[in-house]
Amino acid sequence: MNEPAVSLFLELLRSAIWNRSADEDLFRHVGSTVWEEVISLAESQRVSALLYDGIMTLPTALRPGKKEVYTLFLQAEAIEKLNKGLNDELGNLAMEYGKIGCPFVLLKGQANAILYPRPEHRAPGDIDLFLYRKGDYEKANEWAKKKGCRMDAENIHHQSYEINGIHVENHKNICYFGIRKYDGLLEEKMQEIIRNHRFIELEIDSLKVSVLPVEFNAFFLFYHLFHHFIHLGVGVRQFCDWVLFMHTHSPQMDKEALTGLARQFDLLNAMEVFASAAVRYLGADPGVFPFTTDTEGKFVDVVMDDVLRGGNFGFSTFRNKSFRGKWDAKWHRFTYSVARTKKISGIAPRHINPLPVTKITTNLKLLFKK
């Protein structure tokens, strides 16, 4: 990828997430071809509305052409509508799940959007709901079936469905490591949080929802992006989510508790690498992290290069590839993922080295579950 395009993209992204003007000097002699690459990069990362915000801090003479700016404006407007739709549906689900006695914890998604200077410009995904009481996961799934929702195949830790054009995931676990030691430890941690009802309340468009406690949420958001990173790839959208969470909640966070969690799950080195990349490339304040960051560290460039090339969830890697069917696609993703482990294994060897076996056993569990 064109290095100037990457540099300009990152500057505009930093401008949007930190709510500051972009550095005008970087944009004084930018041609249309470079602007096309910058915009294409933003689209692959699903941050077009953030790019638009960054561009609008530039003087008119330094922006791309009117057509490109208007296209980005329309994309930002569409993302605003999507966010409103998700927030409205979240309110509907809170009411409906309340009627059947299924309290939930909101994971990621719209809870992350409020971390941004313009929450409506974070590209939304789906609605992830953790049903933490015994029997509620099954009850919520049954409710969706009775509503006539299109149900997807059940995953290891969630059941998803479509309602009013919105993708919803009912979670029986907040995530899945596929490694017995970590899955057992995660269950212990979650049961302690549930027993003591340590969830905290968040307000989204006047709707009050429960979310994970701050330190555990910081760990969970990191693992979510890291899980995708080691399997196929992760984009800057998820990276920004975690960085902005750390920035927002750092003052009240028990940082020793967070580093303790990272150590217990053998993810402290990985967290340090990503934090260092966030400081170097996203302009994060090193003081928000509970450890020393090293922007010249061995894997910092490896991580950011992978994030930028892979796009949202690594999908850009497969953009121009065709497959003979579902299993051919699965095999290609498996071989690609295994090949990547050699390059990134040093970041978190206890999670990355077992990846080939973990992926096989997980798929076998899903196959026999059907």
N, C-alpha and C positions, 0 to 999 in steps of 0.2 A: 504493500500500500504506500501511496505517496506520503512521504514524511511531512511535507508542509501541510497537507490536508489533515493529518492526524494531529499535528500541533494546534492548528486552528480549531479543529473540532473540540479538543480538550479545553482550550481557552474559553470557547463559547459555553461549554458544559459547566466549567468552573464559575463562569459569570452567572449562569442560571441558578446553580445550587447554593451559591454563597451570596446571591442577590447583590451583585456589584457590576459595574460596567466592565465590558471587555477591554483589553489593552488595544487601543486604536492603532498603535504603531505596527502591530502584527498584520493589519488588514489593508495597508496602504497600496499594495501592488498585487492584489489577489485577482487572478484571471478567472474566467467562467469555468474552465476545465477543473481547476482546483475547487471552486465552489460546488461543482457537481459532485466531486468526490466527498466533500464535507457533508453535503446533504444526504448522499447515499449512505455514508457511514452512520449518520444519525438515524436513518430509517432502519438500517439493519440492527441497530441497538435499541430501537423503539424509544427514542428520546427526541423525536422531531419537535415536539412542543417546547422542550427545554432548549433546543437549538434556536427555535424561533425567539424565545425570551432573550437569549444571549445576543442574537443578531439585532434585536430591537434596541439594545443599549448602544449600538454603533451609530455614528452619524449616517444619514441617508446615503451620502456619497461613497461610503465604505461597505455598504451592504451588497448582497448579490442583486441580480436583476429583479425588476418588479414582478415578473411572472413567478420566479422562484420564491420570493417573499410571500406572494399571495398564496401560492400552493402550501407553504408552511403554515400560513395563517389558517387556511382551511383544515389542515391536519390538526392544528392545535384546537380549533373549534370542535372538530369531531371527537377529540380526546376529552374535551370538557363535557360533551354530551354523554360519552361513555361513563365518565366518572359520576355524573349525576344519576345515570341509570343504575350503576352499581350501588351508590349510596341509598337510592330509593328502594332498591331490592333488598339491601341489607336491613333497612327499616321494616320492610314487609316480613322478612324471615324472622327478625327478632319478635315480631308480633305473633306470627304463626307458630314458631317454636315455643313461644311462651304459652300459647293456648294448650299445647300438648305436653307441657311441663318438661321442656328440654332446654335448660340454660346452656349457653355455649360461650367459648372463648374465641375471639376473633384472632386469627393468625395472619401476619404479614399484610399484603394488599392495601386496603383502604386505611388501615392503621398506620401504614408507612407513608401514605400520601400526605398526611397532615404535617409531616416533617419538612416538607418542601416550602419554599417561599410562596409558590403558587401551587397548592395541592391539586387543583384541577388540571394541572399540566403534567402530572406524573401519569404515564401511560398505564392504565389499569390492566389487571389480568383477570383472575377469578375471585370468588369469595371462599375463603378457607375457614371452616368452623370446627373447632375441637369440642366434641361431645364427651365431657370428662366424667359423667356419672354412669354407673353401671346400667346398661340397658338402653340408655338414651341414643346411642349410635344406631342401634337397630330400629328404635322407635322413629327417629328422624328419617331414616331411609324408607321405612314403611310409609311415612307421611308423603314423601316425594312420589313414591309409586302410586299411591291412591290419588294424588293430584294429576296423575297422567304424565309426569315428567319423563323425558327420555333418559334412561339410566345407562351409564357407561359400565364397562366391565370393572368389577371391584379390584382395587389395588391391594397391596400388602397392608397399607395403613389407612386407606380412605375409600369412600364410595362417592363418585361424582355424578351429577345430573345437570340437565339444562332446564331453566325455568325463566320464562319471559325473555329469552335470548341471552340470559346470564348463566355462566358456568359456575356451579357451586360444588365444593368438595366437603363432605362430612368426614371428619377425621376421628378415628378411634385412638390413634397415636399422633403426636405432633409431627413426628418424622420417623424414619426407619434407617438404621445404619447397615443392617444386614450382617453385623458382627455381634455375636452373642454377648460378649463382654460389655460393649457399649449400649446395646439395646436393653440389657438388664440394668445397667447403671442409669440410663435414661428413665426407665420405669420407676426406679427408686426415687429419683429426683422429682418426677411428676407426681407421684403419690404423696410425697411430703408437701408439695405445693397444694395439692387438692385437699388433703386432710386439714391443713391449716387455712384453707381458702385464701391463699396469698395473691390471688389475682388482683389486678388494679383496674380502675375504671377510667375509660377514655371517652371523650365526646367527639362525635363526628356528625356534623350537620345537625346538631341538637339531639342526636341519638346517643345514649350512653351505652357503651359496650364494655365487656370485660376483656382484658388482654393479659398476657403473661407478665410476671413481675420483671422489673427493669433489667436486673443482671441476667436472669435466665433468658429474657427476650433478646438481649444483646448476643448471648451465646447462640440461641436458636437461629437468629437472622444470619449470623456468620455461618453456622453449619449449613443452612439452606443454600447459601450461595456457594459454599465450598463443595457441597454434595454435587451440585450441578457442574461445578468447575471440573471435578475429577472424573465425572462420567462422560460428558460430551463438551461442556463449556458453559460459561456464564457471561452475561453481558454487563455493561456498565450500569444498567438500571438497578439490578440487584446489588451491585457494588455500592452505588450511591445510597441506596436504602440503608445499608448497614453503617456507612460512614456518617450519614445524617442522623441516624439514631444515636450513635456514639457522641456526636457533636451536641445534640439536643439534651441528652440525658446524663452526660458526663458529670455535671455538678452534683447530682444527687446519687450517682451510682457508687455502690460498694465495689471498688475496682479490684480489691483482693479477692472478693467472691467471684468476680468474672474470671480472673486469671486462675483461680482455683478450679473452676469448672473446665477451663481450657486445658489445664494440666491433667485433670482426671480423665478427660476424653482424648488425651494425647493430640491435642490440636493447638497447643500454645505456639509452637513454631509456625504453623500455618497462619494463625491469626497475626503473628508479628510480621510475616511476609506481606500479607494483604494490607495491613496497616501501613507498612512502609511504602507500598505501592500507592496507597491512598494519599500519603503525604507528598510523594514525588510527583504524581500525575494528576491527582484530583484537588490538590491544594488544601488538604486537610491539616488541621492544627495538630501537631504531634502530641500536644498536651492533653488531648481528649482520650488518648490510649493509655492503659495502665502498665505500659512497658516502654522500653526504649526502642525507637524505630531506627532502622538502618536503610536509608534510601539507596545505598550502593550495594545492598545485600545480593547474594548469589542469584536468588530466584525472583527478585523484584521485576526485572525487565521481562523475564519469562512469563510471569503472571499477566502483566499488562499487555504484552504482545498477543497472548492467547485470548484474552478478553476482547481485544479490539478486532482480531481476525475472525473469531468465532461468531460474533454477533449475539443476539438475544438467545440465551440457552444453547449457544453453539450451533444454531440452525444454519448460519451462513456457510458453514463448512459443507453442507449438503445441498446448497441452493440449486446447483445446476446438475445434480445427479438424479438418475432415474433408476428405479428398482422394479424387479419382476413381480414383487408381491410383498406382503407384510414380513414374511420370514427372511426374505432377501435383504430387506431394509434393516431388520433387527441384526442380521449377521454382519452387515457392513458397519453398523454403529458399534457393534461389539468389537470387531477387529480394529476399528479406528480408536476406540476407547482404550483397548489393551496396548496399542502402539504408543499412545500418549503417556502411559504410565512410566515408561522408561525415562521420559524427559522430566516428569514432575514428581517422581516418587520420593525424592529427597525432602519435599515440602512437608509430608506427613506419611512416612512409610508404613505405619501400622494401619492406615486407612487405605492407602493407594496400592500397596503391593498385593493385598488379598482381593483386589477389585475383580479380576477375571473370574475367580471362584464365586465371589459374592454375586456377580451378575448372573452366572449360570444357575446357582441355587435359588435365587429370587425368581427367575423365570420359570424354573421347575415347580416352585411352590404355587405360582400363579396358574400354571398349566394344570396341575392336579387339583387345584381349587375349583376349576370350572365344572 
